[in-house]
Amino acid sequence: FFFQAEDGIRDVERSRGLGDVYKRQADNKKNRDYIEGIRTAMEEMEQCYKTINIFTRKNDWEQIFGADYSEFKHRVLVWDTTSKECSTKGYIPFGGWKNPNGIQYEHNKEICGIKGDISCILNAFQR
């Protein structure tokens, strides 16, 4: 399960994770209050799922929550990059994460007639 801090808040859906926080809502305090408000839902969901992960990019995270926000650094980070390779090259720490646990590095890639995103796991999603 992923909490996706990217383009916009969506309702809880298994296919999309807990949702996104709108970049268009420029008030970092409101965005922080929102994600902290769903912390209880995350903890309840972890009784059914092993962990709730954060999927985001540095620029999105900082624009949504502010550069100094690190309340979720204990969560697994899947870093969204456009590097086209499974590598931490170019990663700059943010949100309290020194390194990502996983990387999504290809978007809308077609393999054998199926389009999807390609990710790699770096350290078995350990917190």
Secondary structure, 3 states (H helix, E strand, C coil): CEEEECCCCCCCECCCECECCCCCCCCHHHHHHHHHHCHHHHHHHCCCCCCCEEEECHHHHHHHHCCCCCCCCCCEEEEECCCCCCCCCCCCCECCECCCCEEEEEEEEEECCEEEEEEEECCCCCC
